[in-house]
Amino acid sequence: MSHPNPLRVALFGAGRIGKVHAKNIADNSNVELAWICDPFVDGAQALVEQYGGRSTASTDEVFGDSSVGAIIIGSPTNTHIDLISRAQSQGLAVLCEKPIDLDIDRVREYQKQMAAAAAVPFMLGFNRRFDPSYGSIHARFVAGEIGELEQLNITSRDPAPAPPSYIATSGGIFRDMTIHDLDLARFFIPDIVEVTAVGSNLFSDYIAEAGDYDTATVLLRSRRGQIVTIVNSRRCVFGFDQRMEAFGSEGMLAATNVTPTKVLSYTKDVTAAAEPYLPFFLERYAESYKVELDAFVQAVQTGAACKPDFDDGMDALVLANAALESARSGKTVNVADDTK
Ligand SMILES: NC(=O)c1ccc[n+]([C@@H]2O[C@H](COP(=O)([O-])OP(=O)(O)OC[C@H]3O[C@@H](n4cnc5c(N)ncnc54)[C@H](O)[C@@H]3O)[C@@H](O)[C@H]2O)c1
């Protein structure tokens, strides 16, 4: 299937992440917003008025438009596989938000069907791979700057817990939140064989009542013994805490938190005090969503492979499930035979 430039795209979901994609599509001259589809059609229409395209509550109307070349899925997780399936059966390229689904059996089942079907471009929205700082650490590590990678330390703390309604359907901290860090770990070290996790309930009663954790640490070990540490919390009083260190035989590459400016304040009470960190993912990772969209469109238009792909999404979910199993059992989980 040939893909014209601009590529005509339909967006599913006009919620938090849908708004990000709608704006980035409008700002990218290689894509054109054809449709925004959301059962809450007023939300879709409000975005159409800002960014163009047409709004609809009807999935059939979108899939009936033969001018559409790709879809972007920003609807709730439990809608992803049905939309992927429908798009791929029509040969449409897909950029799908994480996670693919919460049920690994369903993901595996679909992957078998997908393998049998003709290859259609598919990218999973693990946007942190496209963050300029994390992407630069990765590129410089691949270029050999820090020698052999031995340890990877990732910190990811949300500013405040999501509301109870979100927690109830999130799939838990490992599949909802840690999954970004698990993919980032796999970006650097794909062959993870062991997962050990601990989870605690330290501050949120409703997260505990939902059978979930508010605080967690995950250790991953690769086939040759490299170690990844992921530190997560659903609360952080000083803001959205996003940091990474890649430590190797020849040095270390590190990215610290981002502030709106680089200005530091020195007074009689404090030294080197900076502004608050960027508040949450919409601000901290704004650039990554743009780069992600650009990478997707370029891959579709040039026929290059999409990365991260469906298997990356599946393997990150396997690691998230293993982390949950480990946190509950107190045992290390071997995943050597469960990942690609
Ligand atoms: N990559 C990231 O950083 C990131 C950030 C946030 C959310 N997400 C993912 O994006 C997805 C959506 O999350 P959100 O926070 O934007 O949710 P949200 O609740 O803010 O928005 C979801 C929207 O989808 C609509 N919707 C429901 N069913 C639909 C369907 N069948 N077709 C089209 N639209 C439908 C809802 O009416 C709502 O407007 C989730 O899978 C989530 O995990 C990813």
The ligand as an SDF file (V2000), in Angstrom:
LIG
                    3D

 44 48  0  0  0  0  0  0  0  0999 V2000
    2.4590    7.3260   26.5160 N   0  0  0  0  0  0  0  0  0  0  0  0
    2.0470    8.0080   27.5630 C   0  0  0  0  0  0  0  0  0  0  0  0
    2.7980    8.7590   28.1720 O   0  0  0  0  0  0  0  0  0  0  0  0
    0.5990    7.9060   28.0000 C   0  0  0  0  0  0  0  0  0  0  0  0
    0.0810    8.8700   28.8490 C   0  0  0  0  0  0  0  0  0  0  0  0
   -1.2720    8.7860   29.2160 C   0  0  0  0  0  0  0  0  0  0  0  0
   -2.0600    7.7540   28.7550 C   0  0  0  0  0  0  0  0  0  0  0  0
   -1.5100    6.8100   27.9390 N   0  0  0  0  0  0  0  0  0  0  0  0
   -2.3510    5.7050   27.4350 C   0  0  0  0  0  0  0  0  0  0  0  0
   -3.3040    6.2700   26.5370 O   0  0  0  0  0  0  0  0  0  0  0  0
   -4.5740    5.6140   26.6770 C   0  0  0  0  0  0  0  0  0  0  0  0
   -5.6420    6.6610   27.0200 C   0  0  0  0  0  0  0  0  0  0  0  0
   -5.3100    7.2700   28.2620 O   0  0  0  0  0  0  0  0  0  0  0  0
   -5.8370    8.7530   28.6480 P   0  0  0  0  0  0  0  0  0  0  0  0
   -5.1500    9.0830   29.9220 O   0  0  0  0  0  0  0  0  0  0  0  0
   -5.7470    9.6830   27.5060 O   0  0  0  0  0  0  0  0  0  0  0  0
   -7.3830    8.4050   28.9340 O   0  0  0  0  0  0  0  0  0  0  0  0
   -8.6160    9.4290   29.0100 P   0  0  0  0  0  0  0  0  0  0  0  0
   -9.6360    8.7420   29.8510 O   0  0  0  0  0  0  0  0  0  0  0  0
   -8.1680   10.8130   29.3730 O   0  0  0  0  0  0  0  0  0  0  0  0
   -9.1530    9.5090   27.4940 O   0  0  0  0  0  0  0  0  0  0  0  0
   -9.6490    8.4030   26.8030 C   0  0  0  0  0  0  0  0  0  0  0  0
  -10.6590    8.9050   25.7570 C   0  0  0  0  0  0  0  0  0  0  0  0
  -11.0150    7.8010   24.9130 O   0  0  0  0  0  0  0  0  0  0  0  0
  -12.4260    7.8520   24.6860 C   0  0  0  0  0  0  0  0  0  0  0  0
  -12.8850    6.5150   24.2710 N   0  0  0  0  0  0  0  0  0  0  0  0
  -13.4190    5.5080   25.0120 C   0  0  0  0  0  0  0  0  0  0  0  0
  -13.6720    4.4410   24.2270 N   0  0  0  0  0  0  0  0  0  0  0  0
  -13.2900    4.7880   22.9510 C   0  0  0  0  0  0  0  0  0  0  0  0
  -13.3230    4.1170   21.7050 C   0  0  0  0  0  0  0  0  0  0  0  0
  -13.7490    2.8590   21.5920 N   0  0  0  0  0  0  0  0  0  0  0  0
  -12.8720    4.7840   20.6100 N   0  0  0  0  0  0  0  0  0  0  0  0
  -12.4210    6.0570   20.7070 C   0  0  0  0  0  0  0  0  0  0  0  0
  -12.3650    6.7350   21.8690 N   0  0  0  0  0  0  0  0  0  0  0  0
  -12.7770    6.1020   22.9820 C   0  0  0  0  0  0  0  0  0  0  0  0
  -13.0040    8.3690   25.9910 C   0  0  0  0  0  0  0  0  0  0  0  0
  -14.3070    8.8980   25.8000 O   0  0  0  0  0  0  0  0  0  0  0  0
  -11.9690    9.4320   26.3770 C   0  0  0  0  0  0  0  0  0  0  0  0
  -12.2800   10.6860   25.8180 O   0  0  0  0  0  0  0  0  0  0  0  0
   -4.3760    4.5160   27.7330 C   0  0  0  0  0  0  0  0  0  0  0  0
   -4.0830    3.3050   27.0780 O   0  0  0  0  0  0  0  0  0  0  0  0
   -3.1550    4.9940   28.5170 C   0  0  0  0  0  0  0  0  0  0  0  0
   -2.4090    3.9130   29.0880 O   0  0  0  0  0  0  0  0  0  0  0  0
   -0.2050    6.8760   27.5440 C   0  0  0  0  0  0  0  0  0  0  0  0
  1  2  1  0
  2  3  2  0
  2  4  1  0
  4  5  1  0
  4 44  2  0
  5  6  2  0
  6  7  1  0
  7  8  2  0
  8  9  1  0
  8 44  1  0
  9 10  1  0
  9 42  1  0
 10 11  1  0
 11 12  1  0
 11 40  1  0
 12 13  1  0
 13 14  1  0
 14 15  2  0
 14 16  1  0
 14 17  1  0
 17 18  1  0
 18 19  2  0
 18 20  1  0
 18 21  1  0
 21 22  1  0
 22 23  1  0
 23 24  1  0
 23 38  1  0
 24 25  1  0
 25 26  1  0
 25 36  1  0
 26 27  1  0
 26 35  1  0
 27 28  2  0
 28 29  1  0
 29 30  1  0
 29 35  2  0
 30 31  1  0
 30 32  2  0
 32 33  1  0
 33 34  2  0
 34 35  1  0
 36 37  1  0
 36 38  1  0
 38 39  1  0
 40 41  1  0
 40 42  1  0
 42 43  1  0
M  CHG  2   8   1  16  -1
M  END
$$$$
